[in-house]
Amino acid sequence: MTHPPKAILLDIEGTTSSIAFVADTLFPYARKHLATYVAAHPEEVAPILAEVPGDDKVATLIQWIDEDRKATPLKTLQGLIWAVGYSTGDLDGHVYPDTPEAMRRWKAAGIDIHIYSSGSIAAQKLIFGNSLAGDLTPLLSGYFDTTTGPKREAASYTKIAEALDLPPGDILFLTDVQAEADAAREAGMQALLIDRDGDNGEISSLAEVLP
């Protein structure tokens, strides 16, 4: 890092939380309950389905889940389904043990913390609001998702810096995806690549960031 950041921007999958939690718990839960939810909430889902091509909207959405498609209507609908799962206690948001520790440390140092994930903002709030470590949302200052733009495009990070009213260089982005780190750096942000297995990243734990 060139200098201490004024804000930290966090990816979720592979960074704050396990990829397996998303792939093996959240996605299957949404897939299992999608058709039932759509049938039970026709008015609520109508504007979402309007953005989905094809005659069989549910089949298309399930295909998108299987493909891990980063489509905004899918992410929005998944967030609504997961909200039910969290409210009933079927789901708890996974975070690595170093995640809440790091967030509290950064917050105490006066650094604002934001999330940028391909999951919808609603889904992001659910993970951190119902995490294994309790409600972490008081530690977060803002959220960004694919409505801002693709995570592998520099323009998305430029928009985020403008939204935060900060020079890009005052923002540190943490992610487990090299292309995302490259895009953030292209926009002028600082970035660190995390690899939880410790093989290919610049860090292997959030404990290593601004200790």
TIRO-2110 file (N, C-alpha, C; in Angstrom, 1 decimal):
// TIRO-2110
0.8, -1.2, 0.0, N, 1, A
0.0, 0.0, 0.0, CA, 1, A
0.9, 1.3, 0.0, C, 1, A
0.5, 2.2, -0.8, N, 2, A
1.2, 3.5, -0.9, CA, 2, A
1.0, 4.4, 0.4, C, 2, A
-0.2, 4.3, 0.9, N, 3, A
-0.5, 5.1, 2.1, CA, 3, A
-1.7, 4.5, 2.8, C, 3, A
-2.0, 4.7, 4.0, N, 4, A
-3.2, 4.2, 4.7, CA, 4, A
-4.4, 4.7, 4.0, C, 4, A
-5.4, 3.8, 3.8, N, 5, A
-6.6, 4.2, 3.1, CA, 5, A
-7.6, 4.9, 4.0, C, 5, A
-8.5, 5.7, 3.4, N, 6, A
-9.6, 6.3, 4.2, CA, 6, A
-10.8, 5.4, 4.2, C, 6, A
-10.8, 4.5, 3.2, N, 7, A
-12.0, 3.6, 3.1, CA, 7, A
-11.5, 2.2, 2.6, C, 7, A
-12.1, 1.2, 3.0, N, 8, A
-11.8, -0.2, 2.6, CA, 8, A
-13.1, -0.7, 1.9, C, 8, A
-12.8, -1.3, 0.7, N, 9, A
-13.9, -1.9, -0.1, CA, 9, A
-13.7, -3.4, -0.1, C, 9, A
-14.7, -4.2, 0.3, N, 10, A
-14.5, -5.6, 0.5, CA, 10, A
-15.3, -6.4, -0.5, C, 10, A
-14.7, -7.4, -1.1, N, 11, A
-15.4, -8.5, -1.8, CA, 11, A
-16.0, -9.4, -0.7, C, 11, A
-16.9, -10.3, -1.1, N, 12, A
-17.4, -11.3, -0.1, CA, 12, A
-16.9, -12.7, -0.3, C, 12, A
-17.3, -13.3, -1.4, N, 13, A
-16.8, -14.7, -1.7, CA, 13, A
-15.3, -14.8, -1.7, C, 13, A
-14.8, -15.7, -0.9, N, 14, A
-13.3, -15.9, -0.9, CA, 14, A
-12.5, -14.8, -0.1, C, 14, A
-13.2, -13.7, 0.3, N, 15, A
-12.5, -12.6, 1.0, CA, 15, A
-13.0, -12.6, 2.4, C, 15, A
-14.3, -12.2, 2.6, N, 16, A
-14.8, -12.2, 4.0, CA, 16, A
-15.5, -13.5, 4.4, C, 16, A
-15.9, -14.2, 3.3, N, 17, A
-16.7, -15.4, 3.6, CA, 17, A
-16.3, -16.5, 2.6, C, 17, A
-16.6, -17.7, 3.0, N, 18, A
-16.3, -18.9, 2.2, CA, 18, A
-17.0, -19.0, 0.9, C, 18, A
-16.3, -19.3, -0.1, N, 19, A
-16.9, -19.6, -1.4, CA, 19, A
-17.9, -20.8, -1.3, C, 19, A
-17.5, -21.7, -0.5, N, 20, A
-18.3, -22.9, -0.3, CA, 20, A
-19.7, -22.6, 0.3, C, 20, A
-19.7, -21.6, 1.2, N, 21, A
-21.0, -21.2, 1.8, CA, 21, A
-22.0, -20.7, 0.7, C, 21, A
-21.4, -19.9, -0.2, N, 22, A
-22.3, -19.4, -1.3, CA, 22, A
-22.6, -20.5, -2.3, C, 22, A
-21.6, -21.3, -2.7, N, 23, A
-21.9, -22.3, -3.7, CA, 23, A
-22.6, -23.5, -3.2, C, 23, A
-22.4, -23.9, -2.0, N, 24, A
-23.0, -25.2, -1.5, CA, 24, A
-24.2, -25.0, -0.5, C, 24, A
-24.4, -23.7, -0.1, N, 25, A
-25.5, -23.5, 0.8, CA, 25, A
-26.5, -22.5, 0.2, C, 25, A
-26.0, -21.3, -0.1, N, 26, A
-26.9, -20.2, -0.6, CA, 26, A
-27.6, -20.6, -2.0, C, 26, A
-26.7, -20.9, -2.9, N, 27, A
-27.2, -21.2, -4.3, CA, 27, A
-28.2, -22.4, -4.3, C, 27, A
-27.9, -23.5, -3.6, N, 28, A
-28.9, -24.6, -3.6, CA, 28, A
-30.2, -24.2, -2.9, C, 28, A
-30.1, -23.4, -1.9, N, 29, A
-31.3, -23.0, -1.1, CA, 29, A
-32.2, -22.2, -2.1, C, 29, A
-31.6, -21.2, -2.8, N, 30, A
-32.4, -20.4, -3.7, CA, 30, A
-33.0, -21.3, -4.9, C, 30, A
-32.2, -22.2, -5.3, N, 31, A
-32.6, -23.1, -6.4, CA, 31, A
-33.8, -23.9, -6.0, C, 31, A
-33.7, -24.5, -4.8, N, 32, A
-34.8, -25.3, -4.2, CA, 32, A
-36.1, -24.6, -4.0, C, 32, A
-36.0, -23.3, -3.6, N, 33, A
-37.2, -22.6, -3.2, CA, 33, A
-37.7, -21.6, -4.3, C, 33, A
-37.0, -21.5, -5.4, N, 34, A
-37.3, -20.4, -6.4, CA, 34, A
-38.7, -20.5, -7.0, C, 34, A
-39.1, -21.7, -7.5, N, 35, A
-40.4, -21.8, -8.1, CA, 35, A
-41.5, -21.6, -7.1, C, 35, A
-41.4, -22.1, -5.9, N, 36, A
-42.4, -21.8, -4.8, CA, 36, A
-42.5, -20.4, -4.5, C, 36, A
-41.4, -19.7, -4.4, N, 37, A
-41.4, -18.3, -4.0, CA, 37, A
-42.0, -17.4, -5.1, C, 37, A
-41.7, -17.7, -6.4, N, 38, A
-42.3, -17.0, -7.5, CA, 38, A
-43.8, -17.2, -7.5, C, 38, A
-44.2, -18.4, -7.3, N, 39, A
-45.7, -18.7, -7.3, CA, 39, A
-46.4, -18.0, -6.2, C, 39, A
-45.7, -17.8, -5.0, N, 40, A
-46.4, -17.3, -3.9, CA, 40, A
-46.3, -15.8, -3.8, C, 40, A
-45.5, -15.1, -4.6, N, 41, A
-45.3, -13.7, -4.6, CA, 41, A
-45.4, -13.1, -6.0, C, 41, A
-46.5, -13.3, -6.7, N, 42, A
-46.6, -12.8, -8.1, CA, 42, A
-46.4, -11.3, -8.3, C, 42, A
-47.0, -10.5, -7.5, N, 43, A
-46.8, -9.1, -7.7, CA, 43, A
-45.4, -8.6, -7.4, C, 43, A
-44.8, -9.1, -6.3, N, 44, A
-43.5, -8.7, -5.9, CA, 44, A
-42.5, -9.1, -7.0, C, 44, A
-42.6, -10.3, -7.6, N, 45, A
-41.6, -10.7, -8.5, CA, 45, A
-41.8, -10.3, -10.0, C, 45, A
-43.0, -9.7, -10.3, N, 46, A
-43.4, -9.4, -11.6, CA, 46, A
-42.3, -8.5, -12.3, C, 46, A
-41.9, -7.4, -11.6, N, 47, A
-40.9, -6.5, -12.3, CA, 47, A
-39.5, -7.2, -12.5, C, 47, A
-39.2, -8.2, -11.6, N, 48, A
-38.0, -8.9, -11.7, CA, 48, A
-38.1, -9.8, -12.9, C, 48, A
-39.2, -10.6, -13.0, N, 49, A
-39.3, -11.5, -14.1, CA, 49, A
-39.4, -10.8, -15.5, C, 49, A
-39.8, -9.6, -15.5, N, 50, A
-39.9, -8.8, -16.7, CA, 50, A
-38.5, -8.6, -17.3, C, 50, A
-37.5, -8.7, -16.5, N, 51, A
-36.1, -8.6, -17.0, CA, 51, A
-35.5, -9.9, -17.4, C, 51, A
-36.2, -11.0, -17.3, N, 52, A
-35.7, -12.3, -17.6, CA, 52, A
-36.3, -12.8, -19.0, C, 52, A
-35.4, -13.2, -19.9, N, 53, A
-35.9, -13.6, -21.2, CA, 53, A
-36.5, -15.0, -21.2, C, 53, A
-37.3, -15.2, -22.3, N, 54, A
-37.8, -16.6, -22.5, CA, 54, A
-39.2, -16.7, -21.9, C, 54, A
-39.9, -17.8, -22.3, N, 55, A
-41.3, -18.0, -21.9, CA, 55, A
-41.3, -18.6, -20.5, C, 55, A
-40.4, -19.5, -20.2, N, 56, A
-40.4, -20.2, -18.9, CA, 56, A
-39.3, -19.4, -18.0, C, 56, A
-39.8, -18.4, -17.3, N, 57, A
-38.8, -17.6, -16.5, CA, 57, A
-38.1, -18.4, -15.4, C, 57, A
-38.9, -19.2, -14.8, N, 58, A
-38.3, -20.0, -13.7, CA, 58, A
-37.2, -20.9, -14.2, C, 58, A
-37.4, -21.5, -15.3, N, 59, A
-36.4, -22.4, -15.9, CA, 59, A
-35.1, -21.6, -16.3, C, 59, A
-35.3, -20.4, -16.8, N, 60, A
-34.2, -19.6, -17.1, CA, 60, A
-33.4, -19.2, -15.9, C, 60, A
-34.1, -18.8, -14.8, N, 61, A
-33.5, -18.4, -13.6, CA, 61, A
-32.7, -19.6, -13.0, C, 61, A
-33.3, -20.8, -13.0, N, 62, A
-32.6, -21.9, -12.5, CA, 62, A
-31.3, -22.2, -13.3, C, 62, A
-31.4, -22.1, -14.6, N, 63, A
-30.3, -22.3, -15.5, CA, 63, A
-29.2, -21.2, -15.1, C, 63, A
-29.6, -20.0, -14.8, N, 64, A
-28.6, -19.0, -14.5, CA, 64, A
-28.0, -19.3, -13.1, C, 64, A
-28.7, -19.9, -12.2, N, 65, A
-28.1, -20.3, -10.9, CA, 65, A
-27.0, -21.4, -11.2, C, 65, A
-27.4, -22.3, -12.0, N, 66, A
-26.4, -23.4, -12.3, CA, 66, A
-25.2, -22.9, -13.0, C, 66, A
-25.3, -21.8, -13.8, N, 67, A
-24.2, -21.2, -14.5, CA, 67, A
-23.5, -20.2, -13.7, C, 67, A
-24.0, -19.9, -12.5, N, 68, A
-23.5, -18.8, -11.6, CA, 68, A
-23.4, -17.5, -12.4, C, 68, A
-24.5, -17.2, -13.1, N, 69, A
-24.7, -16.0, -13.9, CA, 69, A
-24.8, -14.8, -13.0, C, 69, A
-24.0, -13.8, -13.4, N, 70, A
-24.0, -12.5, -12.6, CA, 70, A
-25.1, -11.6, -13.1, C, 70, A
-26.3, -12.1, -13.1, N, 71, A
-27.5, -11.3, -13.7, CA, 71, A
-28.2, -10.6, -12.6, C, 71, A
-28.4, -9.3, -12.7, N, 72, A
-29.1, -8.5, -11.6, CA, 72, A
-30.5, -9.1, -11.2, C, 72, A
-31.4, -9.5, -12.2, N, 73, A
-32.7, -10.0, -11.7, CA, 73, A
-32.5, -11.2, -10.9, C, 73, A
-31.6, -12.1, -11.3, N, 74, A
-31.4, -13.3, -10.5, CA, 74, A
-30.9, -13.0, -9.1, C, 74, A
-29.9, -12.1, -9.0, N, 75, A
-29.4, -11.7, -7.7, CA, 75, A
-30.4, -11.1, -6.8, C, 75, A
-31.3, -10.3, -7.4, N, 76, A
-32.4, -9.7, -6.7, CA, 76, A
-33.3, -10.7, -6.1, C, 76, A
-33.7, -11.6, -6.9, N, 77, A
-34.7, -12.7, -6.5, CA, 77, A
-34.0, -13.6, -5.5, C, 77, A
-32.8, -14.0, -5.7, N, 78, A
-32.1, -14.8, -4.7, CA, 78, A
-32.1, -14.1, -3.3, C, 78, A
-31.8, -12.8, -3.3, N, 79, A
-31.8, -12.1, -2.0, CA, 79, A
-33.2, -12.1, -1.3, C, 79, A
-34.3, -12.1, -2.1, N, 80, A
-35.6, -12.2, -1.4, CA, 80, A
-35.8, -13.6, -0.9, C, 80, A
-35.4, -14.6, -1.6, N, 81, A
-35.5, -16.0, -1.1, CA, 81, A
-34.6, -16.2, 0.1, C, 81, A
-33.4, -15.7, 0.1, N, 82, A
-32.5, -15.9, 1.2, CA, 82, A
-33.0, -15.2, 2.5, C, 82, A
-33.7, -14.1, 2.3, N, 83, A
-34.3, -13.3, 3.4, CA, 83, A
-35.2, -14.2, 4.2, C, 83, A
-36.0, -15.0, 3.5, N, 84, A
-36.9, -16.0, 4.2, CA, 84, A
-36.1, -17.0, 5.0, C, 84, A
-35.0, -17.5, 4.3, N, 85, A
-34.2, -18.5, 5.0, CA, 85, A
-33.5, -18.0, 6.2, C, 85, A
-33.0, -16.7, 6.2, N, 86, A
-32.4, -16.2, 7.4, CA, 86, A
-33.4, -15.9, 8.5, C, 86, A
-34.6, -15.5, 8.1, N, 87, A
-35.6, -15.2, 9.1, CA, 87, A
-36.2, -16.4, 9.8, C, 87, A
-36.1, -17.6, 9.1, N, 88, A
-36.6, -18.8, 9.7, CA, 88, A
-35.5, -19.5, 10.5, C, 88, A
-34.2, -19.1, 10.3, N, 89, A
-33.1, -19.7, 11.0, CA, 89, A
-32.5, -20.8, 10.1, C, 89, A
-33.0, -21.0, 8.9, N, 90, A
-32.4, -22.0, 8.0, CA, 90, A
-31.0, -21.7, 7.6, C, 90, A
-30.7, -20.4, 7.5, N, 91, A
-29.5, -19.9, 7.1, CA, 91, A
-28.8, -19.0, 8.1, C, 91, A
-27.5, -19.1, 8.2, N, 92, A
-26.6, -18.2, 8.9, CA, 92, A
-25.5, -17.8, 8.0, C, 92, A
-25.2, -16.5, 8.0, N, 93, A
-24.2, -15.9, 7.1, CA, 93, A
-22.8, -16.3, 7.6, C, 93, A
-22.1, -17.0, 6.7, N, 94, A
-20.7, -17.4, 7.0, CA, 94, A
-19.7, -16.2, 6.9, C, 94, A
-18.9, -16.0, 7.9, N, 95, A
-17.8, -15.1, 7.8, CA, 95, A
-16.6, -15.8, 8.4, C, 95, A
-15.4, -15.6, 7.8, N, 96, A
-14.2, -16.1, 8.5, CA, 96, A
-14.0, -15.4, 9.8, C, 96, A
-13.3, -16.1, 10.8, N, 97, A
-13.1, -15.5, 12.1, CA, 97, A
-12.4, -14.2, 12.1, C, 97, A
-11.5, -14.1, 11.1, N, 98, A
-10.7, -12.8, 11.1, CA, 98, A
-11.5, -11.6, 10.5, C, 98, A
-12.6, -11.9, 9.9, N, 99, A
-13.4, -10.9, 9.3, CA, 99, A
-14.0, -9.9, 10.3, C, 99, A
-14.8, -10.3, 11.3, N, 100, A
-15.3, -9.3, 12.2, CA, 100, A
-14.2, -8.7, 13.0, C, 100, A
-13.1, -9.4, 13.3, N, 101, A
-12.0, -8.8, 14.0, CA, 101, A
-11.4, -7.7, 13.3, C, 101, A
-11.1, -7.9, 12.0, N, 102, A
-10.5, -6.9, 11.1, CA, 102, A
-11.5, -5.7, 10.9, C, 102, A
-12.8, -6.0, 10.7, N, 103, A
-13.7, -4.9, 10.6, CA, 103, A
-13.8, -4.0, 11.8, C, 103, A
-13.8, -4.6, 13.0, N, 104, A
-13.8, -3.8, 14.2, CA, 104, A
-12.5, -3.0, 14.3, C, 104, A
-11.4, -3.6, 14.0, N, 105, A
-10.1, -2.9, 14.0, CA, 105, A
-10.1, -1.7, 13.1, C, 105, A
-10.5, -1.9, 11.9, N, 106, A
-10.5, -0.8, 10.9, CA, 106, A
-11.5, 0.3, 11.3, C, 106, A
-12.7, -0.1, 11.8, N, 107, A
-13.7, 0.9, 12.2, CA, 107, A
-13.1, 1.7, 13.4, C, 107, A
-12.4, 1.1, 14.3, N, 108, A
-11.9, 1.8, 15.4, CA, 108, A
-10.8, 2.8, 15.0, C, 108, A
-10.2, 2.5, 13.8, N, 109, A
-9.1, 3.4, 13.3, CA, 109, A
-9.7, 4.5, 12.5, C, 109, A
-11.0, 4.5, 12.4, N, 110, A
-11.7, 5.6, 11.6, CA, 110, A
-11.8, 5.4, 10.1, C, 110, A
-11.6, 4.1, 9.7, N, 111, A
-11.7, 3.7, 8.3, CA, 111, A
-13.1, 3.2, 8.0, C, 111, A
-13.7, 3.9, 7.0, N, 112, A
-15.1, 3.4, 6.6, CA, 112, A
-14.9, 2.1, 5.8, C, 112, A
-15.9, 1.2, 6.0, N, 113, A
-15.9, -0.1, 5.3, CA, 113, A
-17.1, -0.3, 4.5, C, 113, A
-16.9, -0.7, 3.2, N, 114, A
-17.9, -0.8, 2.2, CA, 114, A
-17.8, -2.2, 1.6, C, 114, A
-18.9, -2.7, 1.1, N, 115, A
-18.9, -4.0, 0.4, CA, 115, A
-19.2, -3.8, -1.1, C, 115, A
-18.4, -4.6, -1.9, N, 116, A
-18.7, -4.6, -3.4, CA, 116, A
-18.7, -6.1, -3.8, C, 116, A
-19.9, -6.6, -4.1, N, 117, A
-20.1, -8.0, -4.4, CA, 117, A
-21.1, -8.1, -5.6, C, 117, A
-21.0, -9.2, -6.3, N, 118, A
-21.9, -9.5, -7.4, CA, 118, A
-23.3, -9.9, -6.8, C, 118, A
-23.3, -10.3, -5.5, N, 119, A
-24.6, -10.5, -4.9, CA, 119, A
-25.3, -9.2, -4.6, C, 119, A
-26.6, -9.2, -4.6, N, 120, A
-27.4, -8.0, -4.5, CA, 120, A
-27.1, -7.3, -3.1, C, 120, A
-27.3, -6.0, -3.1, N, 121, A
-27.2, -5.3, -1.8, CA, 121, A
-28.0, -5.9, -0.7, C, 121, A
-29.2, -6.3, -1.0, N, 122, A
-30.1, -7.0, 0.0, CA, 122, A
-29.4, -8.2, 0.5, C, 122, A
-28.9, -9.0, -0.4, N, 123, A
-28.2, -10.3, 0.0, CA, 123, A
-27.0, -10.0, 0.9, C, 123, A
-26.2, -8.9, 0.5, N, 124, A
-25.1, -8.6, 1.3, CA, 124, A
-25.5, -8.2, 2.7, C, 124, A
-26.5, -7.4, 2.9, N, 125, A
-27.0, -7.1, 4.2, CA, 125, A
-27.5, -8.3, 5.0, C, 125, A
-28.0, -9.3, 4.3, N, 126, A
-28.5, -10.5, 5.0, CA, 126, A
-27.3, -11.3, 5.6, C, 126, A
-26.2, -11.4, 4.8, N, 127, A
-25.1, -12.2, 5.2, CA, 127, A
-24.5, -11.5, 6.4, C, 127, A
-24.2, -10.2, 6.4, N, 128, A
-23.6, -9.6, 7.5, CA, 128, A
-24.5, -9.3, 8.7, C, 128, A
-25.8, -9.1, 8.4, N, 129, A
-26.8, -8.9, 9.4, CA, 129, A
-27.1, -10.2, 10.2, C, 129, A
-26.9, -11.3, 9.6, N, 130, A
-27.2, -12.6, 10.2, CA, 130, A
-26.0, -13.5, 10.2, C, 130, A
-24.8, -12.9, 10.5, N, 131, A
-23.6, -13.7, 10.4, CA, 131, A
-23.4, -14.6, 11.6, C, 131, A
-22.5, -15.5, 11.4, N, 132, A
-22.1, -16.4, 12.6, CA, 132, A
-21.6, -15.6, 13.7, C, 132, A
-21.1, -14.4, 13.4, N, 133, A
-20.5, -13.6, 14.5, CA, 133, A
-21.5, -12.5, 15.0, C, 133, A
-22.8, -12.7, 14.6, N, 134, A
-23.8, -11.7, 15.0, CA, 134, A
-24.0, -10.7, 13.9, C, 134, A
-24.7, -9.6, 14.3, N, 135, A
-25.0, -8.5, 13.3, CA, 135, A
-23.8, -7.6, 13.1, C, 135, A
-23.2, -7.7, 11.9, N, 136, A
-22.0, -6.9, 11.6, CA, 136, A
-22.3, -5.6, 10.9, C, 136, A
-23.6, -5.4, 10.5, N, 137, A
-23.9, -4.3, 9.7, CA, 137, A
-23.6, -2.9, 10.3, C, 137, A
-23.6, -2.8, 11.7, N, 138, A
-23.2, -1.5, 12.2, CA, 138, A
-21.8, -1.1, 11.9, C, 138, A
-21.0, -2.0, 11.5, N, 139, A
-19.6, -1.8, 11.1, CA, 139, A
-19.4, -1.3, 9.7, C, 139, A
-20.5, -1.5, 8.9, N, 140, A
-20.4, -1.2, 7.5, CA, 140, A
-21.1, 0.2, 7.1, C, 140, A
-20.4, 0.9, 6.2, N, 141, A
-20.9, 2.2, 5.8, CA, 141, A
-21.6, 2.3, 4.5, C, 141, A
-21.5, 1.2, 3.7, N, 142, A
-22.2, 1.2, 2.4, CA, 142, A
-22.0, -0.1, 1.7, C, 142, A
-22.8, -0.2, 0.6, N, 143, A
-22.8, -1.5, -0.2, CA, 143, A
-22.9, -1.1, -1.7, C, 143, A
-22.3, -1.9, -2.5, N, 144, A
-22.3, -1.8, -3.9, CA, 144, A
-22.5, -3.2, -4.5, C, 144, A
-23.3, -3.3, -5.6, N, 145, A
-23.5, -4.5, -6.3, CA, 145, A
-23.4, -4.3, -7.8, C, 145, A
-23.9, -5.3, -8.6, N, 146, A
-23.7, -5.2, -10.1, CA, 146, A
-24.5, -4.1, -10.7, C, 146, A
-25.4, -3.4, -9.9, N, 147, A
-26.1, -2.2, -10.5, CA, 147, A
-25.1, -1.1, -10.7, C, 147, A
-24.0, -1.1, -10.0, N, 148, A
-22.9, -0.1, -10.2, CA, 148, A
-22.1, -0.4, -11.5, C, 148, A
-22.0, -1.7, -11.8, N, 149, A
-21.2, -2.2, -12.9, CA, 149, A
-20.5, -3.5, -12.7, C, 149, A
-20.0, -4.1, -13.7, N, 150, A
-19.2, -5.4, -13.6, CA, 150, A
-18.0, -5.2, -12.7, C, 150, A
-17.6, -6.2, -11.9, N, 151, A
-16.5, -6.1, -11.0, CA, 151, A
-15.1, -6.2, -11.7, C, 151, A
-15.1, -6.6, -13.0, N, 152, A
-13.9, -6.7, -13.7, CA, 152, A
-13.6, -5.5, -14.6, C, 152, A
-14.4, -4.4, -14.5, N, 153, A
-14.2, -3.2, -15.3, CA, 153, A
-13.8, -2.0, -14.4, C, 153, A
-12.8, -1.3, -14.9, N, 154, A
-12.3, -0.2, -14.1, CA, 154, A
-13.3, 0.9, -13.9, C, 154, A
-14.2, 1.1, -14.8, N, 155, A
-15.3, 2.1, -14.7, CA, 155, A
-16.1, 1.9, -13.4, C, 155, A
-16.3, 0.7, -13.0, N, 156, A
-17.1, 0.4, -11.9, CA, 156, A
-16.5, 1.0, -10.6, C, 156, A
-15.2, 0.9, -10.5, N, 157, A
-14.4, 1.3, -9.4, CA, 157, A
-14.3, 2.9, -9.4, C, 157, A
-14.3, 3.4, -10.6, N, 158, A
-14.4, 4.9, -10.7, CA, 158, A
-15.7, 5.4, -10.1, C, 158, A
-16.8, 4.7, -10.5, N, 159, A
-18.1, 5.1, -10.0, CA, 159, A
-18.2, 5.0, -8.5, C, 159, A
-17.6, 4.0, -7.9, N, 160, A
-17.6, 3.8, -6.5, CA, 160, A
-16.8, 4.9, -5.8, C, 160, A
-15.7, 5.2, -6.3, N, 161, A
-14.9, 6.3, -5.7, CA, 161, A
-15.7, 7.6, -5.8, C, 161, A
-16.4, 7.9, -6.9, N, 162, A
-17.2, 9.1, -7.0, CA, 162, A
-18.3, 9.1, -5.9, C, 162, A
-18.9, 7.9, -5.8, N, 163, A
-20.0, 7.8, -4.8, CA, 163, A
-19.5, 8.0, -3.4, C, 163, A
-18.3, 7.6, -3.1, N, 164, A
-17.7, 7.8, -1.8, CA, 164, A
-17.1, 9.1, -1.6, C, 164, A
-17.1, 9.9, -2.7, N, 165, A
-16.5, 11.2, -2.7, CA, 165, A
-15.0, 11.2, -2.2, C, 165, A
-14.3, 10.2, -2.7, N, 166, A
-12.9, 10.1, -2.3, CA, 166, A
-12.0, 9.9, -3.5, C, 166, A
-10.8, 10.4, -3.5, N, 167, A
-9.9, 10.0, -4.6, CA, 167, A
-9.7, 8.5, -4.6, C, 167, A
-9.6, 7.9, -5.8, N, 168, A
-9.5, 6.4, -5.8, CA, 168, A
-8.3, 5.9, -5.0, C, 168, A
-7.3, 6.6, -5.0, N, 169, A
-6.1, 6.2, -4.2, CA, 169, A
-6.2, 6.1, -2.7, C, 169, A
-7.3, 6.7, -2.2, N, 170, A
-7.6, 6.6, -0.8, CA, 170, A
-8.5, 5.4, -0.4, C, 170, A
-8.8, 4.6, -1.4, N, 171, A
-9.6, 3.4, -1.2, CA, 171, A
-8.8, 2.2, -1.4, C, 171, A
-8.9, 1.2, -0.5, N, 172, A
-8.2, -0.1, -0.6, CA, 172, A
-9.3, -1.2, -0.9, C, 172, A
-9.1, -1.9, -2.0, N, 173, A
-10.1, -2.9, -2.4, CA, 173, A
-9.4, -4.3, -2.1, C, 173, A
-10.2, -5.2, -1.4, N, 174, A
-9.7, -6.5, -1.1, CA, 174, A
-10.5, -7.5, -1.8, C, 174, A
-9.9, -8.4, -2.6, N, 175, A
-10.6, -9.4, -3.3, CA, 175, A
-9.8, -10.7, -3.5, C, 175, A
-10.4, -11.8, -3.9, N, 176, A
-9.7, -13.0, -4.2, CA, 176, A
-9.6, -13.2, -5.7, C, 176, A
-10.0, -12.3, -6.5, N, 177, A
-10.0, -12.4, -8.0, CA, 177, A
-9.0, -11.4, -8.6, C, 177, A
-8.0, -11.9, -9.3, N, 178, A
-7.0, -11.1, -9.8, CA, 178, A
-7.5, -10.0, -10.8, C, 178, A
-8.5, -10.4, -11.6, N, 179, A
-9.0, -9.5, -12.6, CA, 179, A
-9.7, -8.3, -12.0, C, 179, A
-10.3, -8.6, -10.8, N, 180, A
-11.0, -7.5, -10.1, CA, 180, A
-10.0, -6.6, -9.4, C, 180, A
-8.9, -7.1, -8.9, N, 181, A
-7.9, -6.3, -8.3, CA, 181, A
-7.2, -5.4, -9.4, C, 181, A
-7.0, -6.0, -10.6, N, 182, A
-6.4, -5.3, -11.7, CA, 182, A
-7.3, -4.1, -12.1, C, 182, A
-8.6, -4.4, -12.2, N, 183, A
-9.6, -3.3, -12.6, CA, 183, A
-9.6, -2.2, -11.6, C, 183, A
-9.5, -2.5, -10.3, N, 184, A
-9.5, -1.5, -9.2, CA, 184, A
-8.2, -0.7, -9.4, C, 184, A
-7.1, -1.3, -9.6, N, 185, A
-5.9, -0.6, -9.7, CA, 185, A
-5.9, 0.3, -11.0, C, 185, A
-6.5, -0.2, -12.0, N, 186, A
-6.6, 0.6, -13.3, CA, 186, A
-7.3, 1.9, -13.0, C, 186, A
-8.3, 1.8, -12.1, N, 187, A
-9.1, 3.0, -11.7, CA, 187, A
-8.4, 3.9, -10.7, C, 187, A
-7.2, 3.4, -10.3, N, 188, A
-6.4, 4.2, -9.3, CA, 188, A
-6.5, 3.8, -7.9, C, 188, A
-7.3, 2.8, -7.6, N, 189, A
-7.4, 2.3, -6.2, CA, 189, A
-6.2, 1.5, -5.8, C, 189, A
-6.0, 1.4, -4.5, N, 190, A
-5.1, 0.4, -4.0, CA, 190, A
-5.9, -0.9, -3.9, C, 190, A
-5.2, -2.0, -4.1, N, 191, A
-5.8, -3.3, -4.0, CA, 191, A
-4.9, -4.4, -3.5, C, 191, A
-5.5, -5.3, -2.8, N, 192, A
-4.7, -6.5, -2.3, CA, 192, A
-5.4, -7.8, -2.7, C, 192, A
-4.7, -8.7, -3.2, N, 193, A
-5.3, -10.0, -3.6, CA, 193, A
-5.2, -11.0, -2.5, C, 193, A
-6.3, -11.5, -2.0, N, 194, A
-6.3, -12.4, -0.9, CA, 194, A
-6.5, -13.9, -1.4, C, 194, A
-5.7, -14.8, -0.9, N, 195, A
-5.9, -16.2, -1.2, CA, 195, A
-5.9, -16.9, 0.1, C, 195, A
-7.1, -17.4, 0.5, N, 196, A
-7.2, -18.0, 1.8, CA, 196, A
-6.4, -19.3, 2.0, C, 196, A
-6.0, -19.9, 0.9, N, 197, A
-5.1, -21.1, 0.9, CA, 197, A
-3.6, -20.7, 1.0, C, 197, A
-3.4, -19.4, 0.8, N, 198, A
-2.0, -18.9, 1.0, CA, 198, A
-1.1, -19.2, -0.2, C, 198, A
-1.6, -19.6, -1.3, N, 199, A
-0.8, -20.0, -2.4, CA, 199, A
-0.4, -18.9, -3.4, C, 199, A
-1.4, -18.1, -3.9, N, 200, A
-1.2, -17.2, -4.9, CA, 200, A
-1.6, -15.8, -4.6, C, 200, A
-2.0, -15.5, -3.4, N, 201, A
-2.4, -14.1, -3.1, CA, 201, A
-1.2, -13.3, -2.5, C, 201, A
-1.5, -12.0, -2.3, N, 202, A
-0.6, -11.1, -1.6, CA, 202, A
-0.7, -11.2, -0.1, C, 202, A
-2.0, -11.6, 0.3, N, 203, A
-2.2, -11.9, 1.7, CA, 203, A
-3.1, -13.2, 1.8, C, 203, A
-3.1, -13.8, 3.0, N, 204, A
-4.0, -15.0, 3.2, CA, 204, A
-5.0, -14.8, 4.3, C, 204, A
-5.0, -13.6, 4.9, N, 205, A
-6.0, -13.3, 6.0, CA, 205, A
-6.2, -11.8, 6.1, C, 205, A
-7.4, -11.4, 6.5, N, 206, A
-7.6, -10.0, 6.7, CA, 206, A
-6.9, -9.5, 7.9, C, 206, A
-6.4, -10.4, 8.7, N, 207, A
-5.5, -10.0, 9.9, CA, 207, A
-4.3, -9.3, 9.4, C, 207, A
-3.9, -9.5, 8.2, N, 208, A
-2.6, -9.0, 7.7, CA, 208, A
-2.8, -7.5, 7.2, C, 208, A
-4.0, -7.1, 7.1, N, 209, A
-4.3, -5.7, 6.5, CA, 209, A
-4.4, -4.7, 7.7, C, 209, A
-3.5, -3.8, 7.6, N, 210, A
-3.5, -2.7, 8.6, CA, 210, A
-3.6, -3.2, 10.0, C, 210, A
-2.6, -4.1, 10.5, N, 211, A
-2.7, -4.6, 11.8, CA, 211, A
-2.5, -3.6, 12.9, C, 211, A
END
